[in-house]
Amino acid sequence: MRLASLTGATAALLSLGSLTTLLPGCNAAPPPPQTPAAAAAPAPASPATLEARRAALREVIADQWEYTMRTSPEYATILGDKRYNDRWSDLSEKQVLADLEAARGYLARLHAIDTAGFPEQEALNEVLLARQLRLVLDGARFEEWLMPVNQFTGPHIDMAQFVSLMPFDGVKDYEDYVTRLRTLPRVLDQVVALMRSGVAKGLVPPRILLGQVASQADKIGAPAPEESAFAAPLKKFPAAVPEADRARLRAEVLAAIRDQVSPAYKSFAAFVRAEYEPRGRAEPGVWSLPLGTERYRYDIEARTSTKMTADEIHRVGLGEVARIEALMLGVARKMGYGDLRSFSAALEKDPARHFRSRQDVIGTYKRYIDQMETKLPSLFGRLPKAKLVVMPVEEFREKEASGAQYDEGTPDGSRPGHVMVNTGDFDKRSNLIAETTAYHEGLPGHHLQISIAQEVTGLPPFRQHYEVTSYIEGWALYSERLGEEVGFFQDPYSYFGHLQDEMLRAIRLVVDTGLHDKRWSRQQVVDFFHAHSTCDEVEVQSETDRYIAVPGQALGYKIGQLKILALRDKAKAALGDRFDIRGFHDTVLDSGALPLDVLETQVDRWVAAQKAR
């Protein structure tokens, strides 16, 4: 799972944690104007006219990116742009509406540009930017910004997580941070205003999730200032901060936590518990919201970049569950067990199948990432330059966080990519899936793909950071299988964990559509998990709540993986002995994240070029 970054009002709220500038495209861009059959073909554009149109497109792209940086200061910080480091995004509904109006303006400017004769990647720039803007505008009618929090994402969590992604290189960085801390209460006040507006319109998350939100806010706001997550930058000052300034900065940070941050979090927790949670909706499915059917159809398109229906996805999921279940049963029988249930029970009781300490969790993930790194040259022509480190998930969100997730590094390499692993309740966590998860989150999964996208020259910034859930998560799931192909998963327990993790992604297709389209209860989801997986109870409960919180997000993994596998099979069939796995992977990765239909076009062009040789 890749952790979505923070951003401004529309970006943070409209898309439930995905960036507006990185949202997956779901609707095809309008085709370029076609010459009527009876009319003569137009004369080729003059070079000057062509260059003017290319310059116009570059200008729109640059303007839209600058708007994103200015209105999404946290995102700018994450990418290493320090111009707005002393401010938070404006999360007021007024700003949300202003963002939508800006999107309409940029889309109109794009539609006014004829891209005939443009180089391939430049024409694709227009298609992709138009798709993401149209996606934002198409989703505006659902007013998702009025449900800005759940137990997985929301400003209450994001601001605390954001601390580990901020730069602290000198005095000004700390002074900007103090300003941010002092103005943090305004952000939570704006969020509360949105939540109250949502209640008035019947737009409220399920009640079962909201108690977790209140508990999270309590945990963040309760510690003494010195122990707060917001005090982490005080643990070690960089050499560039003079000793004479350190005492002052420490005092200012701690005072801001004591006087502004902690009271704001306590007030927010009290509001959620007393006023918001009691008004949470009873049914977990998105169908119970206004425009529920249309809302989920939009979620599917946005997350998968396909036109698949909920029924189609449900059927694919059932087929994948059956296929993977047969493989898992084969492992269980090889290990001397007649069925999955007895094998699972034995694994649960075996201390060797659980982590021994928090450090054991971190060391295990690091070991698998390191061994995969030695195999990358046989799979890829282009390798990332960015470094990768394994870090523990912050303790304040261990209960709700997934087992591991990826935080991207800065494009300039000043901050490496982070694989954040959950070390909480380590002795209750199975170590079976550590190997496959290390490949998914680290190498050759999220870190390799996202770092290469950032490092590709010639792409505008929005392309380097473009997000399509089915591509990004599909690639990471596809990457897990590459471990098999280079000879890993030799340990039968680790291989079983690999299958178990793939089973989890197949189950997601069934239960996400079950919840939000077929009106399953939460208990039906839990029962399906227990019937078809060996996941422990902690994971079953957490995963179930995740699908309730973020409809459709979990669909992207399997849909994307199956598409990449199908494209690979198609290319191998067309090229035979001339198929080159490194060339295929570079083709998939070299244009950044793409909607699946655009990715297919890119692979088809590569195949045609190989044939022509």
Secondary structure as UniProt FT lines:
FT   HELIX           10..14
FT   TURN            15..17
FT   HELIX           20..22
FT   TURN            37..38
FT   HELIX           47..71
FT   HELIX           73..78
FT   TURN            79..80
FT   HELIX           82..84
FT   TURN            85..86
FT   HELIX           93..111
FT   TURN            116..117
FT   HELIX           120..139
FT   HELIX           140..142
FT   HELIX           144..146
FT   HELIX           155..162
FT   HELIX           163..165
FT   HELIX           171..200
FT   TURN            201..202
FT   HELIX           207..221
FT   HELIX           225..227
FT   HELIX           229..234
FT   TURN            239..240
FT   HELIX           243..256
FT   HELIX           257..261
FT   HELIX           262..271
FT   HELIX           272..276
FT   HELIX           277..279
FT   HELIX           286..288
FT   TURN            290..291
FT   HELIX           292..304
FT   HELIX           310..334
FT   TURN            335..336
FT   HELIX           340..349
FT   HELIX           351..353
FT   HELIX           358..373
FT   TURN            374..375
FT   HELIX           376..378
FT   STRAND          388..392
FT   HELIX           395..397
FT   TURN            398..400
FT   STRAND          404..407
FT   TURN            411..412
FT   STRAND          417..421
FT   TURN            424..425
FT   HELIX           426..428
FT   TURN            432..433
FT   HELIX           434..441
FT   TURN            442..445
FT   HELIX           446..455
FT   TURN            457..458
FT   HELIX           461..464
FT   HELIX           469..485
FT   TURN            486..487
FT   HELIX           492..516
FT   HELIX           522..532
FT   HELIX           537..549
FT   TURN            551..552
FT   HELIX           553..555
FT   HELIX           556..575
FT   HELIX           576..578
FT   HELIX           581..589
FT   TURN            590..591
FT   HELIX           596..612
//
